[in-house]
């Protein structure tokens, strides 16, 4: 049960780390926070791509029996749910 709840939380954080530029690049090139928000946080296409990038992991979690109503809500709340 712990893993079914932890997996989507951890994966959501890891997706941000993998799919957004690191702080050092933002600082080096003085990228304004509004630009980052527009490109990533508020961009519906980026949200879809992020969810799609986790498709295989979601499928694995489903195969391992880690998908349940509680974990599914966490996946959805984290913005990384997509019907596979």
Backbone bond lengths (Angstrom), bond angles and torsions (degrees), N, CA, C in turn:
res aa  C-N    CA-C-N  psi(-1)  N-CA   C-N-CA  omega(-1)  CA-C   N-CA-C  phi
1 X - - - 1.450 - - 1.532 110.09 -
2 X 1.328 116.03 -41.28 1.468 119.94 -179.29 1.527 110.18 -60.25
3 X 1.313 117.30 -44.89 1.464 120.93 -179.40 1.526 111.58 -65.74
4 X 1.326 118.08 -35.58 1.462 120.20 179.93 1.523 111.30 -65.31
5 X 1.329 117.07 -30.51 1.465 121.50 178.45 1.527 111.13 -86.65
6 X 1.319 117.15 -36.13 1.464 120.98 -177.26 1.526 112.71 -74.19
7 X 1.326 116.85 -36.43 1.470 120.47 -174.78 1.528 113.06 -55.01
8 X 1.335 120.69 -51.78 1.463 118.62 -178.74 1.529 113.19 -65.45
9 X 1.320 116.78 -33.73 1.473 119.66 178.63 1.523 110.84 -65.69
10 X 1.317 115.79 -46.58 1.466 120.81 179.71 1.529 110.40 -64.91
11 X 1.324 116.64 -44.41 1.467 120.08 -178.37 1.517 112.18 -65.75
12 X 1.311 117.81 -35.76 1.473 120.38 177.21 1.527 110.34 -62.66
13 X 1.325 116.74 -43.41 1.467 120.60 178.54 1.525 111.22 -66.55
14 X 1.325 116.65 -40.88 1.464 120.13 -179.89 1.531 111.07 -67.22
15 X 1.324 117.11 -36.24 1.471 120.38 178.54 1.517 110.47 -61.92
16 X 1.327 117.00 -40.83 1.463 120.27 177.42 1.528 109.80 -61.84
17 X 1.326 116.55 -45.04 1.463 120.00 -179.51 1.527 112.21 -63.39
18 X 1.346 116.65 -36.46 1.459 119.98 -176.92 1.517 113.29 -82.32
19 X 1.325 117.57 -29.91 1.462 119.69 -169.57 1.525 114.28 -109.29
20 X 1.314 117.62 4.14 1.457 120.74 175.59 1.522 108.62 -124.38
21 X 1.323 116.80 152.31 1.465 118.23 -179.36 1.531 111.24 -65.85
22 X 1.318 116.86 144.32 1.463 120.26 178.92 1.529 111.82 -67.66
23 X 1.333 115.42 159.01 1.476 121.38 179.96 1.520 112.63 -53.21
24 X 1.331 116.75 -39.64 1.463 120.52 -177.94 1.531 111.24 -59.61
25 X 1.315 117.16 -41.66 1.469 120.46 178.57 1.517 110.44 -68.37
26 X 1.327 116.48 -40.83 1.469 119.88 177.63 1.526 110.42 -59.50
27 X 1.335 115.85 -43.87 1.472 120.10 179.50 1.528 111.87 -69.21
28 X 1.324 116.69 -46.25 1.461 121.17 -177.47 1.520 111.84 -57.79
29 X 1.322 116.31 -42.21 1.456 120.67 -176.31 1.535 113.20 -101.81
30 X 1.342 115.39 10.32 1.471 121.44 177.63 1.529 112.00 48.84
31 X 1.303 115.87 50.13 1.465 120.06 178.83 1.529 107.44 -79.54
32 X 1.325 117.66 119.09 1.468 120.19 -178.59 1.537 111.93 -64.49
33 X 1.312 116.56 146.68 1.464 120.24 178.95 1.529 113.05 -56.56
34 X 1.341 116.69 -33.57 1.471 119.82 179.30 1.526 111.19 -62.85
35 X 1.323 116.23 -35.83 1.467 120.60 -179.77 1.530 109.64 -68.63
36 X 1.315 116.24 -43.43 1.466 120.78 177.56 1.529 109.58 -61.06
37 X 1.334 116.41 -44.89 1.465 120.52 179.63 1.525 110.84 -61.14
38 X 1.315 116.30 -43.97 1.472 120.10 -179.17 1.530 111.32 -65.04
39 X 1.313 116.11 -40.15 1.462 120.04 -176.43 1.530 112.81 -78.54
40 X 1.317 116.95 -31.55 1.455 119.60 -172.71 1.525 113.38 -121.28
41 X 1.297 117.15 -65.82 1.461 121.65 -171.54 1.521 113.51 -61.78
42 X 1.318 117.43 -43.18 1.466 121.59 -175.05 1.524 113.25 -101.16
43 X 1.296 117.52 3.87 1.460 122.11 -174.69 1.531 110.31 -90.67
44 X 1.353 117.72 111.70 1.467 119.41 -178.58 1.532 113.31 -61.27
45 X 1.328 117.70 -34.26 1.469 120.29 178.89 1.525 110.54 -65.48
46 X 1.331 116.88 -40.82 1.466 120.09 178.08 1.525 110.41 -64.00
47 X 1.328 117.09 -39.07 1.468 120.23 178.55 1.527 110.70 -62.43
48 X 1.333 116.66 -41.72 1.469 119.97 177.61 1.522 111.39 -63.77
49 X 1.327 116.45 -42.91 1.467 120.56 179.79 1.524 111.22 -65.29
50 X 1.327 116.63 -36.86 1.463 120.12 178.13 1.524 109.88 -64.55
51 X 1.325 116.43 -47.38 1.465 120.08 178.63 1.532 110.54 -60.85
52 X 1.322 116.66 -42.16 1.467 120.76 179.93 1.532 110.94 -64.39
53 X 1.321 117.57 -36.50 1.465 120.22 -178.63 1.531 111.94 -64.65
54 X 1.319 116.45 -20.41 1.465 120.67 -179.93 1.527 113.00 -99.98
55 X 1.316 116.96 10.11 1.465 121.76 -176.61 1.528 112.29 -54.87
56 X 1.330 117.47 -49.93 1.464 120.22 -177.10 1.530 111.75 -64.57
57 X 1.315 116.44 -35.26 1.467 119.84 178.88 1.528 109.69 -68.76
58 X 1.351 116.63 -41.87 1.470 120.03 176.17 1.522 110.61 -59.86
59 X 1.335 116.17 -43.86 1.460 120.15 179.64 1.532 110.94 -62.08
60 X 1.322 116.65 -40.55 1.464 120.63 177.52 1.530 110.26 -63.79
61 X 1.319 116.50 -44.77 1.468 119.78 178.24 1.528 110.48 -59.48
62 X 1.317 116.58 -39.76 1.470 120.71 178.09 1.530 109.85 -63.91
63 X 1.339 117.45 -45.31 1.468 121.63 -179.38 1.530 111.58 -63.07
64 X 1.335 116.30 -32.12 1.466 120.64 -179.21 1.524 112.55 -84.53
65 X 1.329 116.14 -0.39 1.462 119.95 179.53 1.516 113.79 78.98
66 X 1.329 116.59 22.51 1.459 120.79 -178.26 1.523 113.62 -91.87
67 X 1.324 116.99 0.45 1.465 120.65 177.87 1.520 108.67 -95.54
68 X 1.299 116.12 122.53 1.454 122.29 175.60 1.526 106.69 -144.50
69 X 1.316 119.11 173.29 1.471 119.86 -176.56 1.538 113.83 -56.56
70 X 1.316 117.30 -37.29 1.466 120.37 179.65 1.518 110.94 -68.90
71 X 1.323 116.79 -49.31 1.469 119.38 -178.55 1.528 111.04 -65.52
72 X 1.323 116.99 -35.84 1.467 119.61 179.11 1.525 109.95 -61.69
73 X 1.323 117.09 -40.54 1.476 119.76 177.63 1.528 110.97 -63.37
74 X 1.323 117.08 -36.50 1.470 120.13 178.42 1.523 109.91 -67.69
75 X 1.331 117.54 -43.12 1.470 121.11 176.43 1.524 109.23 -56.83
76 X 1.325 116.31 -45.62 1.465 120.58 -177.53 1.534 111.19 -67.66
77 X 1.313 116.62 -45.17 1.472 120.72 179.97 1.523 110.79 -62.04
78 X 1.318 116.65 -35.87 1.473 121.15 179.01 1.528 112.38 -73.97
79 X 1.336 116.11 -10.95 1.455 119.86 178.57 1.516 113.93 78.99
80 X 1.321 116.57 21.43 1.462 119.30 -177.30 1.524 111.73 -120.14
81 X 1.319 117.24 20.34 1.465 121.91 178.26 1.507 110.29 -94.42
82 X 1.284 115.89 139.44 1.463 123.09 170.98 1.499 106.88 -150.24
83 X 1.311 116.74 145.10 1.468 119.11 177.10 1.521 108.14 -71.19
84 X 1.310 115.93 126.13 1.472 121.18 -178.35 1.500 110.91 -99.01
